[in-house]
Amino acid sequence: AYCTLEGMGFALAIGIYLYLATVSAQEWPLQADAPDLLPGTLITFLMLATLLPNWWLKRRAKQCDLWSVRVGLVVMCLAGLMILGVRVFEFPALNIWWDTNAYGSILWLILGLHTAHVATDVGDTLVVTALMFTRHAHAPRRFADVEDNAFYWYFVVLVWLPLYGLIYWAPRL
């Protein structure tokens, strides 16, 4: 249910972008070059690369394999922090600031919305990781928390794919 609700937020942002692009009397994107491809493409590859360790982590959590879950969580924490680190360079690579015009505002909104989801998941992963290194790690609900966290990461990655196409490739078409 929460993925559906959050997905609607992304759908609305995409709708706004497409609406602005169709009603723009000027060339789209407005007064800006298309975003630089490198940071967004790097994030896309990094996110896709996390799908395998995330899948492995989810399987290990179902089996209540504490040592493997700990390793998987540390890997996912590092990957998430790396993605957030690259994301810092992605905003300037949009080649427009949020207050320049409607195009800049919607780009920053979409990227900011997705960044909030990545940061939320990374924060949750850090908390779950810390819990898995305490005496509470053997509780079955902690392994269910890891599974939920892994599921949410799939959502974050899946949502990024159309956003990447919209932000980086739609202006080039």
C-alpha positions as a printed NumPy array, in Angstrom:
array([[  0.   ,   0.   ,   0.   ],
       [  2.779,   2.453,   0.838],
       [  4.451,   1.805,  -2.502],
       [  1.162,   2.564,  -4.236],
       [  0.789,   5.837,  -2.352],
       [  4.364,   6.885,  -2.967],
       [  4.14 ,   5.756,  -6.575],
       [  1.213,   8.139,  -7.022],
       [  3.447,  11.002,  -5.899],
       [  5.916,  10.084,  -8.614],
       [  3.087,   9.69 , -11.142],
       [  1.839,  13.184, -10.311],
       [  5.346,  14.645, -10.704],
       [  5.744,  12.876, -14.051],
       [  2.33 ,  14.202, -15.106],
       [  3.366,  17.742, -14.216],
       [  6.578,  17.386, -16.215],
       [  4.711,  16.087, -19.267],
       [  2.029,  18.762, -18.945],
       [  4.624,  21.523, -18.814],
       [  6.463,  20.031, -21.785],
       [  3.297,  19.929, -23.915],
       [  2.002,  23.418, -23.062],
       [  5.366,  25.096, -23.366],
       [  5.236,  27.589, -26.181],
       [  9.017,  27.487, -26.329],
       [ 11.411,  24.674, -26.993],
       [ 11.612,  22.072, -24.232],
       [ 13.661,  22.125, -22.055],
       [ 13.164,  25.794, -21.328],
       [ 16.325,  27.904, -21.514],
       [ 18.619,  25.028, -20.591],
       [ 20.745,  22.348, -22.112],
       [ 19.693,  18.757, -21.565],
       [ 21.107,  17.373, -18.315],
       [ 24.575,  15.841, -18.394],
       [ 24.255,  12.082, -18.708],
       [ 27.176,  10.941, -16.545],
       [ 25.834,  11.28 , -12.97 ],
       [ 22.357,   9.972, -13.763],
       [ 23.686,   7.083, -15.801],
       [ 26.185,   6.199, -13.092],
       [ 23.398,   6.18 , -10.496],
       [ 21.289,   3.997, -12.773],
       [ 24.084,   1.442, -13.106],
       [ 24.802,   1.542,  -9.371],
       [ 21.129,   0.997,  -8.561],
       [ 20.842,  -1.877, -11.006],
       [ 24.017,  -3.388,  -9.55 ],
       [ 22.4  ,  -3.398,  -6.078],
       [ 19.549,  -5.631,  -7.191],
       [ 21.594,  -8.827,  -6.921],
       [ 22.943,  -8.23 ,  -3.387],
       [ 19.497,  -7.016,  -2.343],
       [ 17.914, -10.224,  -3.661],
       [ 20.564, -12.276,  -1.86 ],
       [ 19.97 , -10.327,   1.36 ],
       [ 16.229, -10.888,   1.168],
       [ 16.734, -14.643,   0.7  ],
       [ 19.122, -14.807,   3.639],
       [ 16.668, -12.879,   5.799],
       [ 13.924, -15.406,   4.971],
       [ 16.298, -18.146,   6.133],
       [ 17.177, -16.157,   9.312],
       [ 20.881, -16.454,   8.455],
       [ 22.226, -13.786,  10.812],
       [ 25.85 , -13.658,   9.612],
       [ 24.846, -13.396,   5.935],
       [ 22.181, -10.8  ,   6.728],
       [ 24.756,  -8.696,   8.545],
       [ 27.12 ,  -8.869,   5.562],
       [ 24.315,  -8.083,   3.117],
       [ 23.125,  -5.116,   5.154],
       [ 26.623,  -3.641,   5.332],
       [ 26.952,  -4.033,   1.563],
       [ 23.585,  -2.342,   0.999],
       [ 24.498,   0.492,   3.39 ],
       [ 27.714,   1.156,   1.51 ],
       [ 25.944,   0.984,  -1.858],
       [ 23.211,   3.356,  -0.701],
       [ 25.708,   5.851,   0.674],
       [ 27.656,   5.67 ,  -2.607],
       [ 24.471,   6.38 ,  -4.567],
       [ 23.692,   9.367,  -2.335],
       [ 27.269,  10.583,  -2.819],
       [ 26.891,  10.532,  -6.595],
       [ 23.455,  12.145,  -6.31 ],
       [ 25.127,  15.249,  -4.853],
       [ 26.787,  15.762,  -8.235],
       [ 23.605,  15.022, -10.124],
       [ 21.747,  18.179,  -9.139],
       [ 24.297,  20.587, -10.687],
       [ 24.474,  18.3  , -13.748],
       [ 20.843,  19.138, -14.483],
       [ 22.239,  22.356, -16.022],
       [ 19.469,  24.437, -14.482],
       [ 18.608,  25.651, -10.996],
       [ 15.29 ,  25.036,  -9.315],
       [ 14.32 ,  28.712,  -9.362],
       [ 15.166,  29.425, -13.02 ],
       [ 11.81 ,  28.428, -14.538],
       [  9.123,  25.725, -14.496],
       [ 11.427,  23.205, -16.178],
       [ 14.083,  23.654, -13.511],
       [ 11.497,  23.472, -10.739],
       [  9.971,  20.2  , -11.897],
       [ 13.384,  18.598, -12.527],
       [ 14.561,  19.476,  -9.032],
       [ 11.239,  18.328,  -7.57 ],
       [ 11.45 ,  14.934,  -9.289],
       [ 15.095,  14.421,  -8.407],
       [ 14.533,  15.694,  -4.865],
       [ 11.553,  13.386,  -4.397],
       [ 13.575,  10.379,  -5.488],
       [ 16.541,  11.478,  -3.379],
       [ 14.247,  11.618,  -0.344],
       [ 13.213,   8.017,  -1.025],
       [ 16.818,   6.869,  -1.442],
       [ 17.848,   8.689,   1.748],
       [ 14.89 ,   7.225,   3.641],
       [ 15.781,   3.715,   2.564],
       [ 19.473,   4.19 ,   3.335],
       [ 18.555,   5.565,   6.761],
       [ 16.273,   2.601,   7.386],
       [ 18.992,   0.214,   6.226],
       [ 21.479,   1.816,   8.613],
       [ 19.042,   1.427,  11.533],
       [ 18.224,  -2.193,  10.651],
       [ 21.944,  -2.898,  10.271],
       [ 22.651,  -1.462,  13.706],
       [ 19.856,  -3.572,  15.199],
       [ 21.203,  -6.718,  13.577],
       [ 24.466,  -6.197,  15.463],
       [ 22.725,  -6.085,  18.858],
       [ 21.222,  -8.736,  21.102],
       [ 17.86 ,  -8.097,  19.4  ],
       [ 19.098,  -9.54 ,  16.107],
       [ 17.721, -13.02 ,  16.757],
       [ 14.123, -11.808,  16.988],
       [ 12.119, -13.069,  13.987],
       [ 10.615,  -9.621,  13.468],
       [ 14.1  ,  -8.21 ,  12.774],
       [ 14.49 , -10.566,   9.823],
       [ 11.038,  -9.469,   8.615],
       [ 12.278,  -5.865,   8.885],
       [ 15.191,  -6.767,   6.613],
       [ 12.797,  -8.33 ,   4.091],
       [ 10.581,  -5.228,   4.126],
       [ 13.622,  -3.024,   3.675],
       [ 14.802,  -5.116,   0.72 ],
       [ 11.341,  -4.926,  -0.859],
       [ 11.305,  -1.142,  -0.511],
       [ 14.697,  -0.912,  -2.218],
       [ 13.213,  -2.716,  -5.235],
       [ 10.553,   0.003,  -5.335],
       [ 13.166,   2.784,  -5.161],
       [ 15.163,   1.262,  -8.027],
       [ 12.087,   0.473, -10.144],
       [ 10.768,   4.018,  -9.803],
       [ 14.131,   5.452, -10.842],
       [ 14.125,   3.803, -14.269],
       [ 11.271,   5.84 , -15.827],
       [ 12.485,   8.954, -13.995],
       [ 15.925,   8.485, -15.531],
       [ 14.345,   8.241, -18.988],
       [ 12.22 ,  11.316, -18.351],
       [ 14.985,  13.495, -16.911],
       [ 17.851,  12.496, -19.173],
       [ 16.444,  11.161, -22.429],
       [ 13.106,  12.953, -22.973],
       [ 14.815,  16.347, -23.468],
       [ 17.022,  14.761, -26.124],
       [ 14.119,  13.419, -28.176]])
